[in-house]
Amino acid sequence: MNVLAEKYGDKVNVLAFPCNQFGHQTNEGNDEFLNTLKYVRPGNNFEVNSGISVFEKVDVNGANSHPLWKWMRTEKRMPIGEPDEDGCLVDTAENGCPDADALILPRDAFGGSTVALWTPVSRSDVAWNFEKFLLDKDGKVVERYHRYFEIGGIHSDIDDLL
């Protein structure tokens, strides 16, 4: 996301919403989140670009989902996926299904379990960290990108909007 903030400056607002619904990877308090990014994951003195607004942790799925996330998931129920040369959606992570279709995957570190940390689970749920939504200047949801979608692929969509 830093790449987008650096490339577009004040032409684009990049908003980040920490969430602890994905493998309990964000279990620190809101006041500790930026230090976790800097020193733990990804670490190596990583800092969020000043052009990115980082909000307090929210639920993005389930009955307690933040209203913004409920609305965005309603506007674009499924993320897009990249087709291969034959027009078939691709499985870049070798999960056994196309990237955009992968919702809850077995986790090796958790005994191959497929536990969701929210309820109800719905088809429009955000699958994992790094799923991205693109909104236009009027706040309309333009696109939804799955977790494996490369940031570089979003540049052309942003350029089209500008």
WOQUI-V185085 format. One record per residue. N is the residue number from 1. D_LAST is the distance of its C-alpha to the last C-alpha in Angstrom with 1 decimal. Layout:
BEGIN
n:N d_last:D_LAST
n:N d_last:D_LAST
END
This chain:
BEGIN
n:1 d_last:17.7
n:2 d_last:18.6
n:3 d_last:16.8
n:4 d_last:13.4
n:5 d_last:14.3
n:6 d_last:15.6
n:7 d_last:12.7
n:8 d_last:9.9
n:9 d_last:12.5
n:10 d_last:11.9
n:11 d_last:8.1
n:12 d_last:9.1
n:13 d_last:12.5
n:14 d_last:14.6
n:15 d_last:17.7
n:16 d_last:20.9
n:17 d_last:23.8
n:18 d_last:27.0
n:19 d_last:29.3
n:20 d_last:32.9
n:21 d_last:33.1
n:22 d_last:32.7
n:23 d_last:36.0
n:24 d_last:36.5
n:25 d_last:34.4
n:26 d_last:33.3
n:27 d_last:36.6
n:28 d_last:36.6
n:29 d_last:36.1
n:30 d_last:32.8
n:31 d_last:34.3
n:32 d_last:34.9
n:33 d_last:31.7
n:34 d_last:30.0
n:35 d_last:33.4
n:36 d_last:33.6
n:37 d_last:30.4
n:38 d_last:31.6
n:39 d_last:35.2
n:40 d_last:35.5
n:41 d_last:32.5
n:42 d_last:30.8
n:43 d_last:33.0
n:44 d_last:33.5
n:45 d_last:32.2
n:46 d_last:28.7
n:47 d_last:26.7
n:48 d_last:23.5
n:49 d_last:20.9
n:50 d_last:21.0
n:51 d_last:17.3
n:52 d_last:18.3
n:53 d_last:20.1
n:54 d_last:23.1
n:55 d_last:24.9
n:56 d_last:28.5
n:57 d_last:29.6
n:58 d_last:29.1
n:59 d_last:30.3
n:60 d_last:27.6
n:61 d_last:30.3
n:62 d_last:33.5
n:63 d_last:35.2
n:64 d_last:34.0
n:65 d_last:30.3
n:66 d_last:28.1
n:67 d_last:26.9
n:68 d_last:23.2
n:69 d_last:23.9
n:70 d_last:26.2
n:71 d_last:23.5
n:72 d_last:20.8
n:73 d_last:23.6
n:74 d_last:24.5
n:75 d_last:21.1
n:76 d_last:20.8
n:77 d_last:24.4
n:78 d_last:24.1
n:79 d_last:21.7
n:80 d_last:20.7
n:81 d_last:22.9
n:82 d_last:22.7
n:83 d_last:25.2
n:84 d_last:27.7
n:85 d_last:28.8
n:86 d_last:30.9
n:87 d_last:28.2
n:88 d_last:29.8
n:89 d_last:27.9
n:90 d_last:28.7
n:91 d_last:30.7
n:92 d_last:29.7
n:93 d_last:31.7
n:94 d_last:34.8
n:95 d_last:35.1
n:96 d_last:36.6
n:97 d_last:33.7
n:98 d_last:30.1
n:99 d_last:27.7
n:100 d_last:25.9
n:101 d_last:29.3
n:102 d_last:30.8
n:103 d_last:31.4
n:104 d_last:34.5
n:105 d_last:35.9
n:106 d_last:39.4
n:107 d_last:39.4
n:108 d_last:42.0
n:109 d_last:42.5
n:110 d_last:43.3
n:111 d_last:45.9
n:112 d_last:43.5
n:113 d_last:43.0
n:114 d_last:40.2
n:115 d_last:40.3
n:116 d_last:37.5
n:117 d_last:37.4
n:118 d_last:36.4
n:119 d_last:37.7
n:120 d_last:37.2
n:121 d_last:35.3
n:122 d_last:33.0
n:123 d_last:31.1
n:124 d_last:27.7
n:125 d_last:28.6
n:126 d_last:26.5
n:127 d_last:28.5
n:128 d_last:28.2
n:129 d_last:26.5
n:130 d_last:23.1
n:131 d_last:21.9
n:132 d_last:18.2
n:133 d_last:16.2
n:134 d_last:12.4
n:135 d_last:11.7
n:136 d_last:8.9
n:137 d_last:8.9
n:138 d_last:12.2
n:139 d_last:13.7
n:140 d_last:14.1
n:141 d_last:14.8
n:142 d_last:12.8
n:143 d_last:14.7
n:144 d_last:17.7
n:145 d_last:18.7
n:146 d_last:22.4
n:147 d_last:23.9
n:148 d_last:24.3
n:149 d_last:20.8
n:150 d_last:19.8
n:151 d_last:16.9
n:152 d_last:16.0
n:153 d_last:15.4
n:154 d_last:12.6
n:155 d_last:10.5
n:156 d_last:9.9
n:157 d_last:8.9
n:158 d_last:6.3
n:159 d_last:5.1
n:160 d_last:5.6
n:161 d_last:3.8
n:162 d_last:0.0
END
